[in-house]
C-alpha cells in the first residue's frame, strides 16, 4: 500500500503513532516560510484574476463575493477559511434542500477557482500550500470519534492541495475519510520539497483539465472512490 498506492492505513502505521515528531523535523519549519513567500507572490501575480472573479460573483448573484467558514487547522485550532461564493446567499452553509449554484458557481468549482482566496489563509499562516484538507468543527469532532488516528493529521498545517486530494478528490463520510487519512499519513511520513513539488504540479495538471482526481488504482474496492460529495 505504501510503495505502490501511497497510502499508510492507521492500523498499519506503526511508528507514525508518534506523529508529533513531525513538528521537530527541519522541513516543516522551512516549508512554513516557503509557503508564505509563495502565497504572497501568487496573490500579486493573480490579483487581476482575483478581482475579476470577485466582480463576476457580485454581478451574477446578490451577496458577498467571499464565503467564510470555520475549519479546524494546526493542533486542532479553528480558523476561518476563505472561498469565492459559488452558491446563492441563502444556500451557502445550508445542509437542507437542494444546492443552488450561482450562474458561474459550477465553472468556479470545476476548475477550483473558488478556492483561490485560500492564498490569503496561507499568507496568514493558517494553512499551507500542501497539506491535508481542513474540515469543519462538526465533521472533525465526528471523525476524531469514529476514525482511530484521525487527530494525527492535525500536527500539520492543513493545505490548499494535498496528496489525498489528487487521488480521491473531495470526500464525505466516515469510510471515505478513513481512506483519506491513509493518504495523509503517507504525506506525514514522506513530506519533502520534492513531494510537495510533485503534488503542486499534479494538482495544476488536474485543475487545468477540469479533472477531480487521478485515475483510480487497482484494489478500488479497498481504496474506495472517495467522490461522494464536494466539500
VEXMARLUM-259552 format. One record per residue (C-alpha): residue number from 1; residue in one letter; x, y, z. Coordinates in Angstrom, 1 decimal. Layout:
REM residues N
> n_res_x_y_z
> NUM_a_X_Y_Z $
...
//
This chain:
REM residues 231
> n_res_x_y_z
> 1_x_0.0_0.0_0.0 $
> 2_x_2.8_2.4_0.9 $
> 3_x_5.1_1.8_-2.0 $
> 4_x_2.6_1.2_-4.8 $
> 5_x_-0.5_3.3_-3.8 $
> 6_x_1.0_5.9_-1.5 $
> 7_x_-1.2_5.0_1.5 $
> 8_x_-0.5_4.1_5.1 $
> 9_x_-3.6_2.9_6.9 $
> 10_x_-3.5_3.9_10.6 $
> 11_x_-3.7_0.3_11.8 $
> 12_x_-0.5_-0.5_9.9 $
> 13_x_1.2_2.8_10.6 $
> 14_x_3.4_1.6_13.5 $
> 15_x_5.8_4.4_14.4 $
> 16_x_3.5_7.0_13.0 $
> 17_x_1.6_6.8_16.2 $
> 18_x_4.3_9.2_17.4 $
> 19_x_3.5_11.7_14.6 $
> 20_x_4.2_14.6_16.9 $
> 21_x_7.8_14.1_15.9 $
> 22_x_6.8_15.7_12.6 $
> 23_x_6.8_19.1_14.2 $
> 24_x_10.5_18.8_15.1 $
> 25_x_11.7_17.8_11.7 $
> 26_x_13.6_20.5_9.7 $
> 27_x_11.3_20.5_6.7 $
> 28_x_8.1_21.8_8.3 $
> 29_x_9.8_24.9_9.5 $
> 30_x_11.3_25.6_6.1 $
> 31_x_8.0_24.7_4.5 $
> 32_x_6.2_27.4_6.5 $
> 33_x_8.5_30.1_5.3 $
> 34_x_8.3_28.9_1.7 $
> 35_x_4.5_28.7_1.8 $
> 36_x_4.1_32.3_2.9 $
> 37_x_6.6_33.6_0.2 $
> 38_x_4.9_31.5_-2.5 $
> 39_x_1.4_32.7_-1.4 $
> 40_x_2.4_36.3_-1.4 $
> 41_x_3.9_36.0_-4.9 $
> 42_x_0.9_34.1_-6.2 $
> 43_x_-1.5_36.8_-4.8 $
> 44_x_0.4_39.5_-6.6 $
> 45_x_0.6_37.6_-9.9 $
> 46_x_-3.1_36.5_-9.8 $
> 47_x_-4.5_39.8_-8.4 $
> 48_x_-6.3_40.7_-11.7 $
> 49_x_-7.9_37.3_-11.8 $
> 50_x_-9.0_37.5_-8.2 $
> 51_x_-10.6_40.9_-8.7 $
> 52_x_-12.3_39.8_-11.9 $
> 53_x_-13.8_36.7_-10.3 $
> 54_x_-14.9_38.8_-7.2 $
> 55_x_-16.7_41.2_-9.6 $
> 56_x_-18.4_38.4_-11.5 $
> 57_x_-19.6_36.8_-8.3 $
> 58_x_-21.2_40.1_-7.2 $
> 59_x_-22.6_40.9_-10.6 $
> 60_x_-24.2_37.4_-11.2 $
> 61_x_-25.9_37.0_-7.8 $
> 62_x_-26.7_39.1_-4.8 $
> 63_x_-24.5_38.7_-1.7 $
> 64_x_-20.8_39.0_-0.8 $
> 65_x_-18.0_37.8_-3.1 $
> 66_x_-16.3_35.8_-0.4 $
> 67_x_-17.7_32.9_1.6 $
> 68_x_-16.2_32.3_5.1 $
> 69_x_-16.5_29.2_7.1 $
> 70_x_-14.8_27.9_10.3 $
> 71_x_-12.4_25.0_9.8 $
> 72_x_-10.0_23.1_12.1 $
> 73_x_-6.3_23.6_11.5 $
> 74_x_-2.9_23.1_13.1 $
> 75_x_-3.1_21.4_16.5 $
> 76_x_-6.9_21.4_16.3 $
> 77_x_-7.1_25.2_16.4 $
> 78_x_-10.1_26.8_14.5 $
> 79_x_-9.6_29.3_11.7 $
> 80_x_-11.7_31.0_9.1 $
> 81_x_-11.3_29.7_5.5 $
> 82_x_-12.0_31.9_2.5 $
> 83_x_-13.6_30.9_-0.8 $
> 84_x_-15.3_32.7_-3.6 $
> 85_x_-19.1_32.2_-3.1 $
> 86_x_-20.5_29.6_-5.5 $
> 87_x_-24.0_29.3_-4.1 $
> 88_x_-26.8_31.7_-3.7 $
> 89_x_-26.6_33.7_-0.4 $
> 90_x_-29.4_31.5_1.1 $
> 91_x_-27.7_28.3_0.0 $
> 92_x_-24.3_28.8_1.5 $
> 93_x_-23.8_26.7_4.6 $
> 94_x_-27.2_25.1_4.4 $
> 95_x_-27.4_21.3_4.7 $
> 96_x_-31.1_21.2_3.9 $
> 97_x_-32.7_21.3_0.5 $
> 98_x_-31.1_21.4_-2.9 $
> 99_x_-27.8_23.3_-3.5 $
> 100_x_-28.4_26.4_-5.6 $
> 101_x_-25.3_27.3_-7.6 $
> 102_x_-24.8_30.8_-8.9 $
> 103_x_-24.5_31.3_-12.7 $
> 104_x_-20.7_30.9_-12.5 $
> 105_x_-20.6_28.7_-9.5 $
> 106_x_-20.3_25.4_-11.4 $
> 107_x_-17.4_26.8_-13.5 $
> 108_x_-15.6_28.1_-10.5 $
> 109_x_-15.9_24.7_-8.7 $
> 110_x_-14.9_22.6_-11.7 $
> 111_x_-11.6_24.4_-12.1 $
> 112_x_-11.2_25.1_-8.3 $
> 113_x_-11.1_28.8_-8.9 $
> 114_x_-13.4_29.3_-5.9 $
> 115_x_-10.5_28.2_-3.6 $
> 116_x_-8.1_30.9_-4.9 $
> 117_x_-8.8_33.1_-1.8 $
> 118_x_-7.2_30.4_0.4 $
> 119_x_-3.9_32.0_-0.7 $
> 120_x_-4.8_34.6_2.0 $
> 121_x_-5.1_31.7_4.5 $
> 122_x_-1.6_30.5_3.5 $
> 123_x_-0.2_34.1_3.8 $
> 124_x_-1.8_34.4_7.3 $
> 125_x_-0.2_31.1_8.4 $
> 126_x_-3.5_29.3_8.9 $
> 127_x_-2.9_26.9_6.0 $
> 128_x_0.0_25.5_3.9 $
> 129_x_0.2_25.2_0.2 $
> 130_x_0.4_21.4_0.5 $
> 131_x_-1.2_19.5_3.4 $
> 132_x_-4.3_17.6_4.5 $
> 133_x_-7.5_19.4_3.6 $
> 134_x_-9.3_21.1_6.6 $
> 135_x_-12.7_20.1_7.8 $
> 136_x_-15.4_21.9_9.7 $
> 137_x_-15.5_21.6_13.5 $
> 138_x_-18.6_19.4_13.4 $
> 139_x_-17.0_16.9_11.0 $
> 140_x_-13.7_17.0_12.7 $
> 141_x_-15.3_16.0_16.0 $
> 142_x_-17.2_13.2_14.3 $
> 143_x_-14.1_11.8_12.6 $
> 144_x_-11.9_12.1_15.7 $
> 145_x_-14.6_10.0_17.5 $
> 146_x_-15.2_7.4_14.7 $
> 147_x_-11.8_7.1_13.0 $
> 148_x_-8.8_5.9_15.0 $
> 149_x_-5.7_8.1_14.4 $
> 150_x_-7.6_10.9_12.7 $
> 151_x_-6.3_13.6_15.1 $
> 152_x_-2.7_12.8_13.9 $
> 153_x_-3.3_14.8_10.8 $
> 154_x_-3.5_18.0_12.9 $
> 155_x_0.2_18.0_13.6 $
> 156_x_0.5_19.5_10.1 $
> 157_x_-1.0_22.8_8.7 $
> 158_x_-4.0_22.0_6.6 $
> 159_x_-3.3_22.5_2.9 $
> 160_x_-4.7_24.1_-0.2 $
> 161_x_-3.8_20.9_-2.2 $
> 162_x_-3.0_17.5_-0.8 $
> 163_x_-1.7_14.1_-1.6 $
> 164_x_-5.1_12.7_-0.8 $
> 165_x_-6.9_15.3_-2.9 $
> 166_x_-5.2_14.3_-6.2 $
> 167_x_-6.0_10.6_-5.5 $
> 168_x_-9.5_10.9_-4.1 $
> 169_x_-10.9_14.3_-4.8 $
> 170_x_-13.1_15.9_-2.1 $
> 171_x_-14.7_13.2_0.1 $
> 172_x_-17.5_12.8_2.6 $
> 173_x_-18.4_10.1_5.0 $
> 174_x_-16.5_8.0_7.6 $
> 175_x_-15.3_5.3_5.3 $
> 176_x_-14.0_7.6_2.5 $
> 177_x_-12.4_9.8_5.2 $
> 178_x_-10.7_6.7_6.7 $
> 179_x_-9.0_6.2_3.3 $
> 180_x_-8.2_9.9_3.1 $
> 181_x_-6.4_9.6_6.5 $
> 182_x_-4.2_6.8_5.0 $
> 183_x_-3.1_9.3_2.3 $
> 184_x_-2.5_12.0_4.9 $
> 185_x_-0.4_9.6_7.0 $
> 186_x_1.7_8.8_3.9 $
> 187_x_2.3_12.5_3.4 $
> 188_x_3.1_12.9_7.1 $
> 189_x_5.8_10.4_6.8 $
> 190_x_7.3_11.4_3.5 $
> 191_x_6.7_15.2_3.4 $
> 192_x_9.6_16.9_1.5 $
> 193_x_10.2_19.6_-1.1 $
> 194_x_10.2_17.1_-3.9 $
> 195_x_6.9_15.5_-2.8 $
> 196_x_5.3_19.0_-2.4 $
> 197_x_6.5_20.0_-5.9 $
> 198_x_5.1_16.8_-7.4 $
> 199_x_1.7_17.4_-5.7 $
> 200_x_1.5_21.0_-6.8 $
> 201_x_2.4_20.1_-10.4 $
> 202_x_-0.1_17.2_-10.5 $
> 203_x_-2.8_19.4_-8.9 $
> 204_x_-2.2_22.1_-11.5 $
> 205_x_-2.5_19.5_-14.3 $
> 206_x_-5.8_18.1_-12.9 $
> 207_x_-7.3_21.6_-12.5 $
> 208_x_-6.3_22.7_-16.0 $
> 209_x_-8.1_19.7_-17.4 $
> 210_x_-11.1_20.1_-15.1 $
> 211_x_-10.5_16.6_-13.6 $
> 212_x_-11.2_15.9_-10.0 $
> 213_x_-8.7_13.1_-9.3 $
> 214_x_-6.1_10.8_-10.8 $
> 215_x_-7.4_7.6_-12.4 $
> 216_x_-8.5_5.1_-9.7 $
> 217_x_-5.7_2.5_-8.9 $
> 218_x_-6.2_-1.2_-8.6 $
> 219_x_-7.9_-2.6_-5.5 $
> 220_x_-10.5_0.0_-5.9 $
> 221_x_-12.8_-1.8_-3.6 $
> 222_x_-10.4_-1.5_-0.7 $
> 223_x_-9.2_2.0_-1.6 $
> 224_x_-12.7_3.5_-2.1 $
> 225_x_-13.7_6.1_-4.7 $
> 226_x_-14.0_8.9_-2.2 $
> 227_x_-16.0_11.0_-4.5 $
> 228_x_-19.3_11.0_-2.7 $
> 229_x_-19.5_14.8_-2.4 $
> 230_x_-17.5_18.0_-2.9 $
> 231_x_-16.9_19.7_0.5 $
//
